[in-house]
Amino acid sequence: MRNLRFVLLLAFAACSSGPRLPRTAQGEKVIEIRGAVEGGPYAVGEKDLAAMPRRGVRGVDPVTGREALWEGTPLALLVSDRVAPKKGTDTVIVRTTEGTAVPIPLTVIRQLRPVLADRTDGAPIAMRVLAWPNLEQAGLTTDPRQASWWAHGVRALEIVSWQGTLGTALAAPPGAPDRARLGSGEFGARCVACHRLRSAGGERGPDLTAVADRLSHDRFRELMRNHPARSDGIEPPGAEASEDLWTFLRAVATAGEGGGPSAPPTSSAAAAP
């Protein structure tokens, strides 16, 4: 009897999250779910999203400063509840129309239940925003990654293993000083969403694999102090963390890993990490 009850509970859990995502979008395609997911990739359309459960979260968008009730599809439905991530996956890379590639732990998504919002305070918005309950979960505001997690114009969700993708790219080269290892953590928390390193990361900003070959230390510090990410609500690292980041990027450039130098930037804004 106990075994039968356990089987019934498992069956209920498997069915309670609803049907699997479609392989072909119903209506205009909105988002693609790809990567290490069984049966994927999946194309999700407007009609598919309209048929799914919705949820509202109260939060402040760090990009615009807007405080609102954000309503939309729970992200967990799209990357966990209605798909089957393959064994060993632990991260979702949220890709946007502006070229960012935002890595978010699956455990954080399941715990905090952000939404792919299409309405704020009951009114429709022009593009879907990945909205977080940072007014309901005070600890979110202390995480340096959370500002980048508010992704605007989400177009794809890529399910991956952190170590097999970003972890390898962000590892400090063998023999690098301890400060480089600290800088690796800073890059993963603050930079990787917009910048590529060793062929991993976002494409909104320039590739930084060889940035320490084309910029002086003083120029790098100047760019960090005036980093354009401030306009997106993302606070760049302080002086000590910036030194850690420089040490890491210097070690990567010296090791010559991940391809040759990028083309010289055309402006200081374009060159900023």
LUMDO-971762 format. One record per atom (N, C-alpha, C): residue number from 1; atom name; z, x, y. Coordinates in steps of 0.2 Angstrom, whole numbers. Layout:
LUMDO-971762
NUM, CA, Z, X, Y
...
end
This chain:
LUMDO-971762
1, N, 0, 4, -6
1, CA, 0, 0, 0
1, C, 0, 4, 6
2, N, 4, 10, 6
2, CA, 4, 14, 12
2, C, -2, 17, 13
3, N, -6, 20, 8
3, CA, -12, 23, 9
3, C, -17, 18, 11
4, N, -17, 12, 9
4, CA, -22, 7, 11
4, C, -21, 5, 19
5, N, -14, 5, 21
5, CA, -13, 4, 28
5, C, -16, 10, 32
6, N, -15, 16, 30
6, CA, -17, 22, 33
6, C, -25, 21, 34
7, N, -29, 19, 29
7, CA, -36, 19, 29
7, C, -38, 13, 34
8, N, -34, 8, 34
8, CA, -36, 3, 39
8, C, -35, 5, 46
9, N, -30, 9, 47
9, CA, -28, 11, 54
9, C, -34, 16, 56
10, N, -36, 20, 51
10, CA, -42, 25, 53
10, C, -48, 21, 55
11, N, -49, 16, 51
11, CA, -55, 12, 52
11, C, -55, 8, 59
12, N, -49, 6, 60
12, CA, -48, 2, 67
12, C, -49, 7, 73
13, N, -47, 13, 72
13, CA, -48, 18, 77
13, C, -55, 20, 78
14, N, -58, 21, 72
14, CA, -66, 22, 73
14, C, -70, 17, 76
15, N, -68, 11, 75
15, CA, -72, 5, 78
15, C, -69, 3, 85
16, N, -63, 5, 87
16, CA, -60, 2, 93
16, C, -64, 5, 99
17, N, -67, 11, 99
17, CA, -70, 14, 105
17, C, -77, 11, 106
18, N, -79, 7, 101
18, CA, -86, 4, 102
18, C, -91, 8, 99
19, N, -98, 5, 99
19, CA, -103, 8, 96
19, C, -105, 15, 99
20, N, -108, 19, 94
20, CA, -111, 26, 97
20, C, -116, 25, 102
21, N, -117, 30, 106
21, CA, -121, 30, 111
21, C, -129, 30, 109
22, N, -133, 27, 113
22, CA, -140, 27, 110
22, C, -144, 33, 111
23, N, -149, 34, 107
23, CA, -153, 40, 107
23, C, -158, 39, 113
24, N, -160, 33, 114
24, CA, -165, 32, 119
24, C, -162, 27, 125
25, N, -162, 29, 131
25, CA, -159, 25, 136
25, C, -162, 18, 137
26, N, -157, 13, 138
26, CA, -159, 7, 140
26, C, -159, 6, 148
27, N, -165, 5, 150
27, CA, -166, 5, 158
27, C, -167, 12, 160
28, N, -166, 13, 167
28, CA, -167, 19, 170
28, C, -162, 24, 167
29, N, -165, 30, 165
29, CA, -160, 35, 162
29, C, -156, 38, 168
30, N, -149, 38, 166
30, CA, -144, 40, 171
30, C, -142, 47, 169
31, N, -140, 48, 163
31, CA, -137, 54, 161
31, C, -138, 56, 154
32, N, -138, 63, 152
32, CA, -140, 65, 146
32, C, -133, 68, 143
33, N, -132, 67, 137
33, CA, -126, 70, 133
33, C, -129, 75, 128
34, N, -128, 81, 128
34, CA, -131, 86, 124
34, C, -126, 91, 122
35, N, -129, 96, 119
35, CA, -125, 102, 116
35, C, -123, 101, 109
36, N, -117, 103, 108
36, CA, -114, 103, 101
36, C, -111, 96, 99
37, N, -115, 91, 98
37, CA, -113, 85, 97
37, C, -118, 82, 91
38, N, -114, 79, 86
38, CA, -118, 76, 81
38, C, -123, 71, 83
39, N, -129, 71, 80
39, CA, -134, 66, 82
39, C, -137, 67, 89
40, N, -135, 71, 93
40, CA, -138, 72, 100
40, C, -145, 75, 100
41, N, -148, 75, 106
41, CA, -145, 73, 112
41, C, -145, 65, 113
42, N, -141, 63, 118
42, CA, -141, 56, 119
42, C, -143, 54, 126
43, N, -148, 49, 127
43, CA, -150, 47, 134
43, C, -146, 41, 136
44, N, -143, 41, 141
44, CA, -139, 35, 143
44, C, -142, 32, 149
45, N, -144, 25, 149
45, CA, -147, 22, 155
45, C, -142, 17, 158
46, N, -145, 14, 164
46, CA, -141, 10, 168
46, C, -138, 4, 164
47, N, -142, 1, 159
47, CA, -140, -5, 155
47, C, -135, -3, 150
48, N, -135, 4, 148
48, CA, -130, 6, 143
48, C, -124, 7, 146
49, N, -123, 9, 152
49, CA, -117, 10, 156
49, C, -114, 4, 158
50, N, -119, -1, 160
50, CA, -116, -8, 162
50, C, -113, -11, 156
51, N, -115, -10, 150
51, CA, -112, -13, 144
51, C, -105, -10, 142
52, N, -103, -4, 145
52, CA, -97, -1, 143
52, C, -91, -3, 147
53, N, -85, -2, 144
53, CA, -79, -3, 148
53, C, -79, 1, 154
54, N, -75, -2, 159
54, CA, -75, 2, 165
54, C, -67, 3, 167
55, N, -66, 7, 172
55, CA, -59, 9, 173
55, C, -59, 11, 181
56, N, -54, 10, 184
56, CA, -53, 13, 191
56, C, -47, 18, 191
57, N, -48, 23, 196
57, CA, -43, 28, 197
57, C, -42, 29, 204
58, N, -36, 30, 206
58, CA, -35, 31, 214
58, C, -35, 39, 215
59, N, -39, 41, 219
59, CA, -40, 48, 221
59, C, -43, 50, 227
60, N, -42, 56, 229
60, CA, -45, 59, 236
60, C, -50, 64, 234
61, N, -56, 62, 236
61, CA, -62, 67, 235
61, C, -61, 73, 239
62, N, -60, 79, 236
62, CA, -59, 85, 241
62, C, -65, 87, 245
63, N, -71, 85, 243
63, CA, -77, 86, 247
63, C, -77, 83, 253
64, N, -76, 76, 253
64, CA, -77, 72, 259
64, C, -70, 70, 262
65, N, -64, 71, 258
65, CA, -58, 69, 260
65, C, -57, 61, 260
66, N, -61, 58, 256
66, CA, -60, 51, 256
66, C, -55, 49, 251
67, N, -51, 44, 252
67, CA, -46, 41, 248
67, C, -48, 34, 246
68, N, -49, 33, 239
68, CA, -52, 27, 237
68, C, -50, 25, 230
69, N, -51, 19, 228
69, CA, -51, 17, 221
69, C, -58, 18, 219
70, N, -59, 23, 214
70, CA, -65, 25, 211
70, C, -66, 21, 205
71, N, -72, 17, 204
71, CA, -73, 13, 198
71, C, -79, 15, 194
72, N, -79, 16, 188
72, CA, -84, 17, 184
72, C, -83, 18, 176
73, N, -87, 22, 173
73, CA, -87, 23, 166
73, C, -82, 28, 164
74, N, -77, 27, 160
74, CA, -72, 33, 158
74, C, -76, 39, 155
75, N, -75, 45, 158
75, CA, -79, 50, 155
75, C, -78, 51, 148
76, N, -72, 50, 145
76, CA, -70, 51, 138
76, C, -75, 47, 134
77, N, -77, 41, 136
77, CA, -81, 37, 132
77, C, -88, 41, 130
78, N, -90, 45, 135
78, CA, -97, 48, 134
78, C, -96, 55, 131
79, N, -91, 58, 131
79, CA, -90, 65, 128
79, C, -85, 65, 122
80, N, -82, 59, 120
80, CA, -77, 60, 115
80, C, -77, 53, 111
81, N, -76, 48, 114
81, CA, -75, 42, 110
81, C, -81, 39, 107
82, N, -87, 39, 110
82, CA, -93, 36, 107
82, C, -98, 42, 105
83, N, -96, 48, 104
83, CA, -100, 53, 101
83, C, -95, 57, 97
84, N, -98, 61, 93
84, CA, -94, 66, 88
84, C, -95, 73, 90
85, N, -91, 76, 94
85, CA, -92, 83, 96
85, C, -91, 87, 89
86, N, -95, 92, 89
86, CA, -95, 96, 83
86, C, -88, 101, 82
87, N, -86, 103, 77
87, CA, -80, 106, 76
87, C, -80, 113, 80
88, N, -75, 114, 83
88, CA, -74, 120, 87
88, C, -76, 119, 95
89, N, -79, 113, 96
89, CA, -80, 112, 103
89, C, -74, 110, 107
90, N, -73, 113, 113
90, CA, -67, 111, 117
90, C, -68, 111, 125
91, N, -75, 111, 127
91, CA, -77, 111, 134
91, C, -83, 106, 135
92, N, -83, 103, 141
92, CA, -88, 99, 143
92, C, -91, 103, 150
93, N, -97, 105, 150
93, CA, -100, 107, 156
93, C, -104, 102, 159
94, N, -101, 100, 165
94, CA, -104, 94, 169
94, C, -110, 97, 174
95, N, -116, 95, 173
95, CA, -121, 98, 176
95, C, -124, 93, 182
96, N, -125, 95, 188
96, CA, -126, 90, 193
96, C, -133, 92, 196
97, N, -136, 87, 200
97, CA, -142, 88, 203
97, C, -143, 94, 208
98, N, -137, 96, 211
98, CA, -137, 102, 215
98, C, -137, 108, 212
99, N, -136, 108, 205
99, CA, -136, 115, 202
99, C, -130, 117, 200
100, N, -124, 114, 201
100, CA, -118, 116, 198
100, C, -117, 115, 191
101, N, -113, 119, 187
101, CA, -112, 118, 180
101, C, -104, 119, 180
102, N, -101, 113, 180
102, CA, -93, 113, 180
102, C, -90, 113, 173
103, N, -87, 118, 171
103, CA, -83, 117, 164
103, C, -77, 114, 165
104, N, -76, 109, 160
104, CA, -69, 105, 160
104, C, -67, 105, 153
105, N, -61, 107, 152
105, CA, -58, 106, 145
105, C, -58, 99, 142
106, N, -60, 98, 136
106, CA, -60, 91, 133
106, C, -53, 88, 133
107, N, -48, 92, 132
107, CA, -41, 90, 132
107, C, -39, 87, 139
108, N, -42, 90, 144
108, CA, -40, 87, 151
108, C, -43, 80, 152
109, N, -50, 80, 150
109, CA, -53, 73, 150
109, C, -50, 68, 146
110, N, -48, 70, 140
110, CA, -45, 64, 136
110, C, -38, 62, 139
111, N, -34, 67, 142
111, CA, -28, 66, 145
111, C, -28, 62, 151
112, N, -32, 64, 156
112, CA, -32, 61, 163
112, C, -37, 56, 164
113, N, -42, 55, 159
113, CA, -47, 49, 159
113, C, -50, 48, 166
114, N, -54, 54, 169
114, CA, -58, 53, 175
114, C, -63, 48, 173
115, N, -66, 46, 179
115, CA, -72, 41, 178
115, C, -78, 43, 181
116, N, -84, 41, 178
116, CA, -90, 43, 181
116, C, -92, 37, 186
117, N, -89, 38, 192
117, CA, -89, 32, 197
117, C, -96, 30, 200
118, N, -97, 24, 201
118, CA, -103, 21, 204
118, C, -101, 16, 210
119, N, -94, 15, 211
119, CA, -91, 11, 216
119, C, -85, 14, 219
120, N, -84, 13, 225
120, CA, -78, 15, 228
120, C, -75, 9, 232
121, N, -69, 7, 231
121, CA, -66, 1, 234
121, C, -70, -5, 234
122, N, -74, -6, 228
122, CA, -78, -11, 227
122, C, -85, -11, 229
123, N, -87, -6, 233
123, CA, -93, -5, 236
123, C, -97, 0, 232
124, N, -104, -1, 231
124, CA, -108, 4, 227
124, C, -109, 10, 231
125, N, -110, 16, 227
125, CA, -111, 22, 231
125, C, -118, 25, 228
126, N, -121, 29, 232
126, CA, -128, 31, 231
126, C, -128, 35, 225
127, N, -124, 40, 223
127, CA, -124, 44, 217
127, C, -117, 44, 214
128, N, -118, 44, 207
128, CA, -112, 44, 203
128, C, -107, 51, 204
129, N, -101, 49, 205
129, CA, -96, 55, 206
129, C, -91, 55, 201
130, N, -90, 61, 198
130, CA, -84, 62, 193
130, C, -78, 62, 197
131, N, -74, 56, 197
131, CA, -68, 55, 201
131, C, -62, 56, 196
132, N, -57, 59, 199
132, CA, -50, 60, 196
132, C, -44, 57, 199
133, N, -39, 55, 195
133, CA, -34, 52, 198
133, C, -28, 56, 201
134, N, -31, 60, 206
134, CA, -26, 65, 209
134, C, -21, 62, 213
135, N, -21, 55, 215
135, CA, -16, 52, 218
135, C, -11, 49, 213
136, N, -13, 49, 207
136, CA, -8, 46, 202
136, C, -5, 52, 198
137, N, -9, 58, 197
137, CA, -7, 63, 194
137, C, -6, 69, 199
138, N, 0, 70, 201
138, CA, 2, 75, 207
138, C, 0, 82, 204
139, N, 1, 84, 198
139, CA, -1, 90, 196
139, C, -8, 93, 197
140, N, -12, 88, 197
140, CA, -19, 90, 198
140, C, -21, 94, 204
141, N, -17, 92, 210
141, CA, -19, 96, 216
141, C, -17, 103, 216
142, N, -13, 105, 211
142, CA, -10, 112, 211
142, C, -15, 116, 206
143, N, -20, 113, 203
143, CA, -25, 117, 199
143, C, -30, 119, 203
144, N, -32, 126, 204
144, CA, -37, 128, 208
144, C, -44, 126, 206
145, N, -45, 123, 199
145, CA, -51, 121, 197
145, C, -53, 114, 199
146, N, -48, 110, 201
146, CA, -49, 103, 202
146, C, -53, 101, 207
147, N, -54, 105, 212
147, CA, -59, 103, 218
147, C, -66, 103, 215
148, N, -68, 108, 211
148, CA, -74, 108, 208
148, C, -75, 103, 203
149, N, -70, 100, 200
149, CA, -71, 95, 195
149, C, -74, 88, 198
150, N, -73, 88, 204
150, CA, -76, 82, 208
150, C, -83, 83, 208
151, N, -87, 82, 203
151, CA, -94, 83, 203
151, C, -98, 77, 206
152, N, -103, 79, 210
152, CA, -107, 74, 214
152, C, -114, 74, 211
153, N, -117, 68, 209
153, CA, -124, 68, 206
153, C, -124, 71, 199
154, N, -119, 68, 195
154, CA, -119, 71, 188
154, C, -126, 69, 185
155, N, -129, 73, 181
155, CA, -135, 72, 178
155, C, -135, 73, 170
156, N, -130, 78, 168
156, CA, -130, 79, 161
156, C, -123, 82, 159
157, N, -121, 80, 153
157, CA, -114, 82, 150
157, C, -116, 86, 144
158, N, -114, 93, 144
158, CA, -115, 97, 139
158, C, -109, 99, 135
159, N, -108, 98, 129
159, CA, -102, 99, 125
159, C, -103, 106, 121
160, N, -98, 110, 123
160, CA, -99, 117, 120
160, C, -92, 120, 118
161, N, -92, 126, 115
161, CA, -86, 130, 114
161, C, -86, 135, 119
162, N, -80, 135, 123
162, CA, -79, 139, 128
162, C, -80, 147, 126
163, N, -77, 149, 121
163, CA, -78, 156, 119
163, C, -85, 158, 117
164, N, -88, 153, 114
164, CA, -95, 154, 112
164, C, -100, 154, 118
165, N, -98, 152, 123
165, CA, -103, 152, 129
165, C, -100, 155, 135
166, N, -96, 152, 139
166, CA, -93, 155, 145
166, C, -88, 161, 143
167, N, -84, 160, 138
167, CA, -79, 165, 136
167, C, -82, 172, 135
168, N, -88, 172, 132
168, CA, -91, 179, 131
168, C, -94, 181, 137
169, N, -97, 177, 142
169, CA, -100, 179, 148
169, C, -95, 182, 153
170, N, -89, 179, 153
170, CA, -84, 180, 158
170, C, -79, 186, 155
171, N, -80, 188, 149
171, CA, -75, 194, 147
171, C, -76, 200, 151
172, N, -70, 203, 152
172, CA, -71, 210, 156
172, C, -74, 215, 151
173, N, -78, 219, 154
173, CA, -81, 225, 149
173, C, -76, 229, 146
174, N, -77, 232, 140
174, CA, -72, 236, 137
174, C, -70, 242, 142
175, N, -64, 244, 142
175, CA, -62, 249, 146
175, C, -60, 247, 153
176, N, -62, 241, 155
176, CA, -61, 239, 162
176, C, -53, 239, 164
177, N, -51, 240, 170
177, CA, -44, 240, 171
177, C, -41, 233, 171
178, N, -35, 232, 171
178, CA, -31, 226, 170
178, C, -33, 221, 176
179, N, -34, 224, 181
179, CA, -36, 220, 187
179, C, -42, 216, 186
180, N, -47, 219, 182
180, CA, -53, 216, 181
180, C, -52, 210, 176
181, N, -47, 210, 172
181, CA, -46, 205, 168
181, C, -43, 199, 172
182, N, -39, 200, 177
182, CA, -37, 195, 181
182, C, -42, 192, 185
183, N, -47, 196, 187
183, CA, -53, 194, 191
183, C, -57, 190, 187
184, N, -58, 191, 180
184, CA, -62, 187, 176
184, C, -59, 180, 176
185, N, -52, 179, 176
185, CA, -49, 172, 176
185, C, -51, 169, 183
186, N, -51, 173, 188
186, CA, -52, 170, 195
186, C, -59, 167, 195
187, N, -64, 171, 192
187, CA, -71, 169, 192
187, C, -72, 163, 188
188, N, -68, 162, 182
188, CA, -69, 156, 178
188, C, -66, 150, 182
189, N, -61, 151, 186
189, CA, -57, 145, 189
189, C, -61, 143, 195
190, N, -64, 148, 199
190, CA, -67, 147, 206
190, C, -74, 147, 207
191, N, -77, 152, 203
191, CA, -84, 154, 204
191, C, -90, 151, 199
192, N, -88, 150, 193
192, CA, -93, 149, 188
192, C, -97, 143, 189
193, N, -94, 138, 192
193, CA, -97, 132, 193
193, C, -103, 132, 197
194, N, -103, 137, 202
194, CA, -109, 138, 206
194, C, -113, 144, 205
195, N, -110, 149, 202
195, CA, -114, 155, 201
195, C, -115, 157, 194
196, N, -120, 160, 192
196, CA, -121, 163, 185
196, C, -119, 170, 185
197, N, -117, 172, 179
197, CA, -114, 178, 177
197, C, -116, 180, 170
198, N, -120, 185, 169
198, CA, -123, 186, 162
198, C, -126, 180, 159
199, N, -130, 177, 162
199, CA, -134, 171, 160
199, C, -130, 164, 159
200, N, -124, 164, 161
200, CA, -120, 158, 160
200, C, -117, 156, 167
201, N, -116, 149, 168
201, CA, -114, 147, 174
201, C, -119, 143, 178
202, N, -117, 141, 184
202, CA, -121, 136, 188
202, C, -126, 140, 192
203, N, -131, 136, 195
203, CA, -136, 139, 199
203, C, -137, 137, 206
204, N, -131, 134, 209
204, CA, -131, 132, 216
204, C, -131, 138, 220
205, N, -127, 144, 218
205, CA, -127, 150, 222
205, C, -131, 155, 218
206, N, -131, 161, 221
206, CA, -135, 167, 218
206, C, -131, 169, 212
207, N, -135, 173, 207
207, CA, -132, 176, 201
207, C, -128, 182, 204
208, N, -122, 183, 201
208, CA, -117, 188, 203
208, C, -117, 193, 198
209, N, -121, 194, 193
209, CA, -120, 199, 188
209, C, -120, 206, 191
210, N, -124, 207, 196
210, CA, -125, 214, 199
210, C, -123, 214, 206
211, N, -119, 209, 208
211, CA, -118, 208, 216
211, C, -114, 214, 218
212, N, -110, 218, 214
212, CA, -107, 224, 217
212, C, -111, 230, 217
213, N, -117, 229, 215
213, CA, -122, 235, 216
213, C, -126, 234, 223
214, N, -126, 228, 225
214, CA, -130, 227, 231
214, C, -126, 225, 237
215, N, -119, 224, 236
215, CA, -115, 223, 242
215, C, -109, 228, 242
216, N, -107, 230, 248
216, CA, -101, 235, 249
216, C, -95, 231, 248
217, N, -90, 235, 246
217, CA, -83, 231, 246
217, C, -81, 228, 252
218, N, -82, 231, 258
218, CA, -80, 228, 264
218, C, -84, 221, 265
219, N, -91, 222, 264
219, CA, -95, 216, 265
219, C, -93, 210, 260
220, N, -91, 212, 254
220, CA, -89, 207, 249
220, C, -82, 203, 252
221, N, -78, 207, 254
221, CA, -72, 204, 257
221, C, -73, 200, 263
222, N, -78, 202, 267
222, CA, -80, 198, 273
222, C, -83, 191, 271
223, N, -87, 191, 266
223, CA, -90, 185, 263
223, C, -85, 181, 260
224, N, -80, 183, 257
224, CA, -75, 179, 254
224, C, -71, 176, 259
225, N, -69, 179, 265
225, CA, -65, 176, 270
225, C, -69, 170, 273
226, N, -75, 170, 273
226, CA, -80, 165, 276
226, C, -84, 161, 271
227, N, -81, 161, 265
227, CA, -85, 158, 260
227, C, -87, 150, 261
228, N, -93, 149, 260
228, CA, -96, 142, 262
228, C, -93, 137, 257
229, N, -89, 138, 252
229, CA, -86, 134, 247
229, C, -80, 130, 251
230, N, -78, 133, 257
230, CA, -73, 129, 260
230, C, -75, 122, 262
231, N, -81, 122, 264
231, CA, -84, 115, 266
231, C, -84, 110, 261
232, N, -83, 112, 254
232, CA, -83, 108, 248
232, C, -76, 106, 246
233, N, -71, 108, 250
233, CA, -64, 107, 248
233, C, -62, 112, 243
234, N, -65, 117, 242
234, CA, -63, 122, 237
234, C, -60, 128, 241
235, N, -54, 130, 240
235, CA, -51, 136, 243
235, C, -52, 142, 240
236, N, -56, 147, 243
236, CA, -57, 153, 240
236, C, -51, 157, 238
237, N, -51, 162, 234
237, CA, -45, 166, 232
237, C, -42, 170, 238
238, N, -36, 171, 238
238, CA, -33, 175, 243
238, C, -34, 182, 243
239, N, -31, 186, 247
239, CA, -33, 193, 247
239, C, -32, 197, 240
240, N, -26, 196, 237
240, CA, -25, 199, 231
240, C, -30, 197, 226
241, N, -31, 190, 225
241, CA, -36, 188, 220
241, C, -43, 190, 221
242, N, -45, 191, 228
242, CA, -51, 193, 229
242, C, -52, 200, 227
243, N, -47, 204, 228
243, CA, -47, 211, 225
243, C, -48, 211, 217
244, N, -45, 207, 214
244, CA, -46, 206, 207
244, C, -53, 204, 205
245, N, -55, 199, 209
245, CA, -62, 197, 208
245, C, -67, 203, 209
246, N, -66, 207, 214
246, CA, -71, 212, 216
246, C, -70, 217, 210
247, N, -64, 219, 208
247, CA, -64, 224, 202
247, C, -67, 221, 196
248, N, -67, 215, 194
248, CA, -71, 212, 189
248, C, -78, 213, 190
249, N, -81, 211, 195
249, CA, -88, 211, 197
249, C, -90, 218, 197
250, N, -86, 223, 200
250, CA, -88, 230, 200
250, C, -89, 232, 192
251, N, -84, 230, 188
251, CA, -84, 232, 181
251, C, -91, 230, 178
252, N, -92, 223, 179
252, CA, -98, 220, 176
252, C, -104, 224, 178
253, N, -105, 225, 185
253, CA, -111, 228, 187
253, C, -112, 236, 185
254, N, -106, 239, 184
254, CA, -106, 246, 182
254, C, -108, 246, 174
255, N, -106, 241, 170
255, CA, -108, 241, 163
255, C, -115, 239, 162
256, N, -118, 236, 167
256, CA, -125, 235, 167
256, C, -127, 229, 162
257, N, -122, 224, 161
257, CA, -123, 219, 156
257, C, -126, 213, 159
258, N, -130, 210, 155
258, CA, -132, 203, 157
258, C, -138, 203, 161
259, N, -142, 208, 161
259, CA, -149, 208, 165
259, C, -148, 213, 171
260, N, -154, 213, 175
260, CA, -154, 218, 181
260, C, -152, 214, 187
261, N, -152, 218, 192
261, CA, -149, 215, 199
261, C, -153, 209, 201
262, N, -150, 205, 204
262, CA, -154, 199, 207
262, C, -157, 201, 213
263, N, -162, 197, 216
263, CA, -165, 198, 222
263, C, -161, 198, 228
264, N, -162, 202, 233
264, CA, -157, 203, 238
264, C, -157, 196, 242
265, N, -151, 194, 244
265, CA, -150, 187, 247
265, C, -154, 187, 254
266, N, -156, 182, 257
266, CA, -159, 181, 263
266, C, -154, 180, 269
267, N, -148, 178, 267
267, CA, -143, 176, 272
267, C, -136, 178, 269
268, N, -131, 178, 274
268, CA, -124, 179, 271
268, C, -122, 174, 267
269, N, -124, 167, 269
269, CA, -122, 162, 265
269, C, -124, 162, 258
270, N, -131, 164, 258
270, CA, -134, 164, 251
270, C, -131, 169, 247
271, N, -128, 175, 250
271, CA, -125, 180, 246
271, C, -118, 179, 244
272, N, -115, 174, 247
272, CA, -108, 173, 246
272, C, -106, 171, 239
273, N, -101, 174, 235
273, CA, -99, 172, 229
273, C, -95, 166, 229
end
